């Protein structure tokens, strides 16, 4: 059996993107599509999907100028194919003639040969008029961001927005967390080099390693034996900022998929107990899988962190980590479907949920204990504004200063996403007054 042709990759990518345009996240459809392609074609499929979605607001603005009328809803796969074609012409290293020919041929595999002429005409016209088309874009479209998010980022970070917008449109680095229970970071970097994998040490945590080029995890030395995990460097800060000590009873209140739970167990051997809680029992299974690979253990509890009393009863914890559900606007480069799926009105809903979670777990923090609030958002309404609202509601909560990392906020600190560096995460540390 021969491997699928390159044309098959375009048709597959268009089918995946059509599902995202219909409201799905990217991860599920992409994972389902991968087994249908040969090993050599899978990296191209990922590149086409991620690259097109990172630039989708710009590409869609081009497409609006290039077609006389919007495509029908049932032809969302052709719309996705056109976006893929525009991405290849504008921002990939694929030769233009090859990109046009392969994208046009993909109409047949999608069962819509009638679209062959449309796709050919749109892509060839873009090739002729690219400079003129780019000059007519709105600032938000030119920056490849939806209008609401473009405005929100300008309002929140006027001095940093140019770099922030550019970073959101780039491929993120592959970052690892070395398991210091098994090897030192320096020793593991030497092991990587021996396997032909160049890397460098991070600067924010003692465990972080950046790979020069991403590789499959099965190529990493002793990965299955728990030598390392894939985790962004800013996310690795959580285990350190929480300040847990041996003997402490710790709750990770929104734990799945378990990266921070596992890091806490690696970073603080001898915890009194580690409880990983999540509202989704299926996602908790991923926590168990990560624990098993790393030869660690924690109590798993399925419960809603906004109302955990039934599951936690009257239990008290010395440290609580709240990695709250959020807009994920700090990790857009890793999850570019966010640009399509999020809406301005979603932010107030996230903020309300975050405040409910903080209030729900606060009763389970012992006096003198500390709670670390974390989001992967760069929007103040989900970050310092939520902490301000919580402090106004609680007369026994104090804001604890954090180390000089990232940017200072009214409450807490903001790590900004950085090219070849960490993702965008927010941290605030609270202590329950004795």
N, C-alpha and C positions, 0 to 999 in steps of 0.2 A: 504493500500500500504506500503510495507516494504522499509526501507532505503536501498540505494545501498550498495553492499558489498565493503570491502576494495579493492578487485580486481578492482572494478569500479573506484576507486580513481586513481589507477595506470594508467589505460587506459585513463582516462580523463586528467591526468597530462601529459601523453605522447602526447596527441593531442594538448594540450596547448603549450608544449615546441616545438613541430614540427612547429607550427606557428611562434614562435620566431626564430627558426633556418632558417625559410624562409624569415625573415626580419621584422616581426611584433614586436611591443613593447609588453611587458608582460601584461600590465594593461587591455587592451581590451579583449583578449582571456580568461584571468583568470576571469574577471568579468562576461563574458558570460557563462563560465562553472559552476560557483558557484551555480546558481539556480537548476542545474540538480542533485545536491547532497544533501543529508540530512545534517542537521545542525551539526551533530557529525563528518561528514566526511570533512567538509570544511576546518577546520584548518590543517588537514593532506594534503589536496590538496595544500594549500598555502605553507606549509613547504616543500613539495616535489619540487614545482616549484621554489620557491625562493632559497632554499638550493642548488638545482642542478645547477641553473644559477650562483650563487655566485662562485661555484667551477668548472664551466664548462670547462675552459681551462685545468685544471688538469685532469678532468674526460675524456675529449676528448683525451688527450695524453695517458691516460691508454687504452682507447678504440682502438686507433691506433695500440697499441702493441698487443691487444687481438684478433683482427680480421685479417684474411688473406688478405682481400681486402675491399675497402670502399663499404658501402651499396649504392644501387641505390637511386637516388633523390626521387623517388616515395615511398621509404621506410623510409622517414625521421621520421615517427612516431616510427618505430622500433629503429632507432638510438637514438631518444629521450628516448624511454623506456630503452635502455641499459644505457644511462647516468643516468636515475633515479635509476636504479638498483645499479650502481656503487656508486652513492651518498649514498644510504641507507646502503650499506656495509661499506663504508669508513668513513662516518661522521654523521650517525644518530644513535639513540638509538634503532632502530627497530632490533629485533633479526635476525641474518643472515638467519636462515632457513626460517623464515616467509617472509623476504624480497625477497628471491630467489623464493619461491613458489608462492607468490602473483604476482611478476613481470612476471614470466613465464606464469602464467594463463592469464595475461592481453593481451597476444598475441591473444587469442581467441576473446576477446571483441573488439580488433582492426581489426578483420576480417582477421588475418594473422597467422593462426595456423602453417603454415610452419616454422615460426620463433621460435617456442617453443624450439626446440633443440638448436638453435643458442644462444638464450638468456640464457638458462640453462648452456650451455657450457662456455660461456663468464663469467658469474657471478661466477660459481664454480671455474674456473681457476683463476679469480682474488682473490678469497678467499684463494687459495693455494699459490699464488705468489705475494701477495700484497707488501711485503717488497722489493722483488727484482724489481718489476715494479716501485715502488716509487724511488728506488735508481738510475734508469736510466733516470729520468725526467730532462729536462732542468731547470735552475733556474727559468725562467718565468713560466713554467708549474707547477713546484713545488709550486710556490707562487700563482697559480691559476689566473694569469693575462695574457692577450695577450702580445706577445713579444714587440710590439711597445709601449704599455703603461708601461710595466715593465721598459723599457729603459728610457722613458720620465720621470717617477717618480724618478728613480735613478739619472738622470741628474739634475732634479729640486730640489730635497730634499734629498741629500745624507746622511744627519745627521738624517733624520726622516723617511726614506723610510721603514725601517723594521716594525715600528709601523703602518705606513700608509697602507702597504700591508696587514698586519694582520687585521686591522680594516675593510678594504674593504670586507673581507671574513666573517664578523660576522653579526649577526642579530642586527639591530639598536634598540635603546630604543624608547619607545613611549613617546613623549614629548608634553606637553600641554602649552597653553598660557592662563593664567587666565585673564578674563575680569575684570579689576580693577574698571570699572564703576559699577560693580554689587557686588563684594566681594573682600576682601583682599586675598592675596595668602595664608597666614597662616590660615585664616578661611576656605578657600576652601580645604586645605590639611586636616584639621580636618573633613570636610564633607566627603572627600574621605575615610578617615579611618573609619568613621561611616558606610560607605557602604562596608567595607571590602576590600578596595583598598589601599594598602600601597604605599606611594610616598615620594619624597624628593624635596626640593627646588633646583632650578638651581643656578648658581653662576654668569652668565654673564648678566642676565636681572632680573628685579624685578617681572616679570610675569611668569617665567619658572617653570614648575613642571615636574619631571620625575616619571613615574610609574615604580614600581618594576617589574611588568609583564603587557604586553599589555592587554587591554580589549576592547570590542566593545563600541563604543561611546554612545550607548543607555543605557549602564550601568553607565555612569558618571552622577553625580547629576546635574540636571538642564541644561544639555547640550543643549537640544532643545530650552531652554529659553535664551541661549546665555551666560551661565556662563563661558564657556571656549571654546577654539578651539585647534585643533591639529596643532602644528607648532614647528619645530625644534628650539632649543634655539639660534643657530647662526643666523637663519633667523629672529628671534625676534630682533636682534641687529639693523636691518635696520631702524626701526621706531625711535630708539633713536639716531643713528648716523646721520640721516638726519637733526636733529636739528630744526624741524618745531616748530612754536610758534602759539598761538591763533591769529587768524586774517590772517594767511598766506594762500595763494592760492597754492595748492599742486597738482602736476601731478605725478601719478604712470604710467610710460610710457609703461610698459610691465606687465600689472596688473594681468592677469588670473593666478591662480584661485581666487585670491583676499585676500590671507592671510595678505600680507603687507599693502594693502589698508585698510582692517578692523582694523589692529593693529594701524595704524596711527590715525584713527578716535577714537579708544579707548584711545590711549596714549595722544592725544592732543585735548581735547574737545574745541570747539569754533574755529575750523579752518575757515578761510574765505570761502574756497571752497575745495572740494576734487574731482579730476577728475581721473577716472580709465580708461586707454586706453589699447586696445589690438587689434592685427591684426585679431583675430578670433572672430567673433560674437558669435559663439556657446560657446566658452570658456568664453566669457563675461557673459553668462547666469549663469555660476557657480559663478562668482563674485556677481551677483545679489542675488543668493540663499544664499550665505554667509552673505551678507549685511542684507538680510531680517531676517535670523535666529538671528543675533546679534542686530537687531533693529537699524541699522545704514543706512545711505544713502550717495550716491555719484553719480556724473554724470558719465555715462558710454559712452565712445566714441570708435567706431570701426575705427581704422586707423593704418597705418604702421608707427611705430615710426621712421623709417629711412627717411620717407617723410611725416610728419604729417601736413604740412602747410594747405592742403585743409580742414582738419577736425578742426584744431585749429585756422585757420586764423592768426590773429596777436596777439593772446592771450599771455600774459606773466605770469610766475609763480615765486613765491618766492622760492620754493623748488621743485626739480624734482628727482624722484627715477627711476633709470634705472636698473631693475633686468633683465639683458640681457640674451637672448638665448645663451646656451653654451653647452660644451661637457658633463656637469653634472658629471665630474670625481670626484667631492667632495661628491657625494651622491650615489656612486656605491652600497653601502650596501643596500640602499632603492630601487634602480633600477638596479639590477644585470644584466639585459639584455643589459646594456651599454657595458659590456665586449664583447658581441657578435656583437652588432650593430655598434659601433664606429670603425673608421679607422684612421690611422695616418694622412691621407690627409684631414680629416674633420676639423682639428684644424685651418688651415689657413682660411678655409671658415667661420668658426665661428668668427675668429678675424676680418675679413673684415666686416662681418655683424655688429659686435659690434661697430666698428669704425663708420660705417654708421649711426647707431642708435644714438650714442653720438653726432655726427654732426647734425643729423636731429632735435634733441630736444634742442640743445644748443641755437638756435636762439630764443627759447621760454622761456629762463631763463632771468629774469630781471637782470640788473647790480647790483651787490652786493648779488645776489641770489646764492644758493648752489645746486649742483647736486651730488647725491650719486650713484656711480657705483657699482653694485653687480653682482657677478656670483657665481654659485655653482660648480666652477671648481677649481682644484688645479694646473693647468698648467699655467706657467708664460706667455705663448704666448697669452692667452686669458685675462690675468689680467694686471700685471704691464707693459707688452709690449704694450698693447692696449692703456693704459693711456699715456705712453711715446709718442706713435705715435700721439695721440690726442693733447697733449700739444705742440708738434712740429708744428701741423697744426693751432692751435688757439693762437693768440697773446694776448687774453684777458682772459686766463684761468690760475688759480693758484692752485697748489696742497696744500690742507689743511691737516695738521697733524691730525691723528686720535688718540684716546686714546690707551693706552698700552695694546692692546688685540692681541692675536695670535702672529704671527711672522712678523717682519718688512720686507718690500719689498722695492725695489727701489722707488716705489710709492705705497701707501696704505698698508694694512695689510692682512695677510692670516690666517684664522682660519683653523686648521687641523682637520679632522675627528678624533674623540676620542671614544674609547670604553666606553659605558655608558655615553657618553657626546655628544657634538654638532657635526653636519655635517661639511664638509669642504666648507667654503665660503670665498670669497675674497671681500674686501671693499676698495674703494678709494673715497675721498671726494674732489670735485672741486668747486672753487668759481669763478664767473664771475667778472672780475675786473671792478670797477666803472669808 
